Amino acid sequence: MRNLTLLLFICGALFAGAQLAGAGDASKGSDIAKAYGCEVCHHKDLDGKKEVRIKNDLMAFRDGGRTRPPSMVRKAQNLSDEDISNLAAYFSGK
């Protein structure tokens, strides 16, 4: 029983650490969104969306999984993984 408790504790700590490692900085995301003009087209439709959905969509545009609209492909090609995490944190937190 004691080993099982220790194992569960370690797994929980590893999971929590992995979650924190992928967390973006909403303040930096705000700066990126302003620089890229995200809200010119998207207005408020990204506000409150799930962070993972925003990340997946942006990575798909950047990596070629999505090709329309071309304007998103062009903009996303310049985003790093960190930029994507920051944008996702910003929009999901609004």
ABEGO torsion letter per residue (X at the ends): XAAAAAAAAAAAAAAAAAAAAABBBAAAAAAAAAAAGAAAAAEAAABGBBAAAAAAAAAAAAAGABAOBAAAAAAAAABBAAAAAAAAAAAAAX
